[in-house]
Amino acid sequence: MKLGIFRCVAMVTLLAGSVAFGSAQSSSPQESGKPPSVKQLEQQFFAGLREGDANKVLSYIPKSGVNVGSQAEHVERADVEQQFHAKRGLYCKLFDSSCIDAKIDLGNSARPCSDRELLTGSQKVRLASSEVTRSGVQQAVLVAEIKSDRCSNAGLIDFIFNLDADGWKLFSIP
């Protein structure tokens, strides 16, 4: 599946401002049995990234795995767990800039940063979320627009979630 349309949805979401559909809930999602609203998902998920809470983020990975990167490479959940445990691969991309395996660009003083560093140490961070239905599947698109002079990968970060029987589960990690 090509993810280009999701980049367009992400841009429209940011341009329109932070938009979330769903009703406000007075009780926590666990108490009511309902999944969190898209806005609550945005707050909870990005808080997990900012706090470096790998277990929280792992709780959003479905048993079937997740698509990772611009080429949407499918990674099994067991592989994600192993990368998180070994603190390599996806763990580095999400939480720890120091272990990101990237080519050094001598013409650019900026370096690649983890999503956590982008969210916590950038000059400007704007978050937005939207809900869409695609091919009968309810999806949430969470977007962070990052401005950072230190990080070569600043820009848009968009996470796509599918709603299933277990609640919101990651479909795609950029």
C-alpha positions as CSV (number, residue, x, y, z in Angstrom):
1,M,0.0,0.0,0.0
2,K,1.4,3.4,-0.9
3,L,1.4,5.9,1.9
4,G,1.5,9.0,-0.2
5,I,-2.2,9.7,0.4
6,F,-1.5,9.7,4.1
7,R,1.2,12.3,3.8
8,C,-1.5,14.5,2.0
9,V,-4.0,13.8,4.8
10,A,-1.3,14.7,7.3
11,M,-0.6,18.0,5.6
12,V,-4.3,18.9,5.4
13,T,-4.7,18.0,9.0
14,L,-1.9,20.3,10.1
15,L,-3.1,23.1,7.8
16,A,-6.6,22.8,9.2
17,G,-5.4,22.7,12.8
18,S,-5.7,20.0,15.3
19,V,-8.8,18.0,14.4
20,A,-10.1,15.0,16.2
21,F,-13.5,13.3,15.8
22,G,-15.2,11.2,18.5
23,S,-17.1,12.0,21.6
24,A,-15.5,13.3,24.8
25,Q,-15.3,10.6,27.4
26,S,-15.7,11.3,31.1
27,S,-14.1,8.0,32.2
28,S,-10.9,6.5,31.1
29,P,-11.0,4.2,28.0
30,Q,-10.2,1.2,30.2
31,E,-13.1,1.9,32.5
32,S,-15.7,2.4,29.7
33,G,-14.5,-0.4,27.5
34,K,-14.4,2.1,24.6
35,P,-11.2,3.0,22.7
36,P,-9.8,6.5,23.3
37,S,-10.9,9.2,21.0
38,V,-8.4,10.2,18.3
39,K,-7.4,13.3,20.3
40,Q,-6.8,11.1,23.4
41,L,-4.8,8.7,21.3
42,E,-2.7,11.6,20.0
43,Q,-2.0,12.8,23.6
44,Q,-1.3,9.3,25.0
45,F,0.9,8.1,22.1
46,F,3.0,11.2,21.8
47,A,3.4,11.3,25.6
48,G,4.7,7.7,25.5
49,L,7.2,8.7,22.8
50,R,8.3,11.9,24.8
51,E,8.7,9.9,28.0
52,G,10.7,7.1,26.2
53,D,8.2,4.6,27.3
54,A,8.9,1.6,25.0
55,N,6.3,-0.6,26.7
56,K,3.6,2.0,26.1
57,V,4.5,2.3,22.4
58,L,4.9,-1.5,22.2
59,S,1.3,-1.8,23.5
60,Y,0.1,-0.2,20.2
61,I,1.9,-2.8,18.0
62,P,-0.6,-5.4,16.9
63,K,0.2,-9.1,17.0
64,S,0.4,-9.1,13.2
65,G,3.2,-6.5,13.2
66,V,3.5,-3.0,11.7
67,N,4.7,-1.3,8.5
68,V,7.8,0.7,9.0
69,G,9.5,3.3,6.9
70,S,8.7,5.0,3.6
71,Q,8.7,1.7,1.8
72,A,6.3,0.2,4.3
73,E,8.4,-2.8,5.2
74,H,6.3,-5.1,7.3
75,V,8.0,-6.0,10.7
76,E,6.6,-8.7,12.8
77,R,5.8,-7.9,16.5
78,A,8.4,-10.4,17.7
79,D,11.0,-8.5,15.7
80,V,9.9,-5.2,17.1
81,E,10.1,-6.6,20.6
82,Q,13.6,-8.0,20.0
83,Q,14.7,-4.6,18.6
84,F,13.3,-2.8,21.6
85,H,15.0,-5.3,24.0
86,A,18.3,-5.1,22.2
87,K,18.0,-1.2,21.8
88,R,18.6,-1.2,18.1
89,G,16.7,-0.6,14.9
90,L,13.2,0.7,15.5
91,Y,14.0,1.4,19.1
92,C,16.7,3.8,18.1
93,K,14.5,5.5,15.5
94,L,11.8,6.1,18.0
95,F,13.7,6.7,21.3
96,D,17.5,6.9,21.2
97,S,19.4,9.1,18.7
98,S,22.8,7.8,19.8
99,C,22.2,4.4,18.3
100,I,20.7,5.4,15.0
101,D,22.7,3.7,12.2
102,A,22.9,6.4,9.5
103,K,25.4,7.5,6.9
104,I,27.3,10.6,7.9
105,D,26.7,13.6,5.6
106,L,29.9,15.7,5.8
107,G,28.1,18.5,4.0
108,N,25.4,18.7,6.7
109,S,26.1,19.4,10.3
110,A,22.6,18.2,11.3
111,R,22.3,14.6,12.3
112,P,19.4,12.2,12.3
113,C,17.4,12.3,15.6
114,S,15.0,9.9,17.3
115,D,11.4,10.8,17.3
116,R,11.7,11.3,21.0
117,E,14.5,13.8,20.6
118,L,12.5,15.6,17.8
119,L,9.4,15.8,20.1
120,T,11.3,17.0,23.2
121,G,14.2,19.1,21.9
122,S,13.0,21.0,18.8
123,Q,12.3,24.7,18.4
124,K,8.8,24.0,17.2
125,V,6.5,21.1,17.5
126,R,2.8,21.0,16.3
127,L,0.7,18.0,16.8
128,A,-2.5,17.1,15.0
129,S,-4.8,14.2,14.5
130,S,-7.6,13.1,12.2
131,E,-9.8,10.2,11.7
132,V,-10.5,8.7,8.3
133,T,-12.2,5.5,7.0
134,R,-10.3,3.8,4.2
135,S,-11.6,0.6,2.6
136,G,-14.0,0.1,5.5
137,V,-11.2,0.4,8.2
138,Q,-11.4,3.2,10.7
139,Q,-8.0,4.9,10.9
140,A,-6.4,7.6,13.0
141,V,-3.6,9.7,11.5
142,L,-1.3,11.3,14.1
143,V,1.0,14.0,12.8
144,A,3.9,16.0,14.4
145,E,5.3,18.9,12.5
146,I,8.9,19.4,13.7
147,K,11.2,22.4,13.2
148,S,14.8,21.7,14.3
149,D,18.1,23.0,13.1
150,R,20.0,20.2,14.9
151,C,18.2,17.3,13.3
152,S,18.4,16.3,9.6
153,N,15.1,14.4,9.7
154,A,12.9,17.2,11.0
155,G,9.7,17.8,9.2
156,L,6.5,15.7,9.3
157,I,6.2,12.5,11.3
158,D,3.0,10.7,10.7
159,F,1.8,7.6,12.5
160,I,-1.2,5.7,11.2
161,F,-3.4,3.5,13.5
162,N,-6.2,1.1,12.7
163,L,-9.1,0.6,15.1
164,D,-9.6,-3.1,15.8
165,A,-11.3,-5.1,18.6
166,D,-8.3,-4.4,20.9
167,G,-8.5,-0.6,20.3
168,W,-6.1,1.5,18.3
169,K,-3.2,-0.4,16.9
170,L,-0.3,1.0,14.8
171,F,-0.6,0.3,11.1
172,S,2.4,2.4,10.0
173,I,5.4,4.0,11.5
174,P,7.3,6.5,9.4
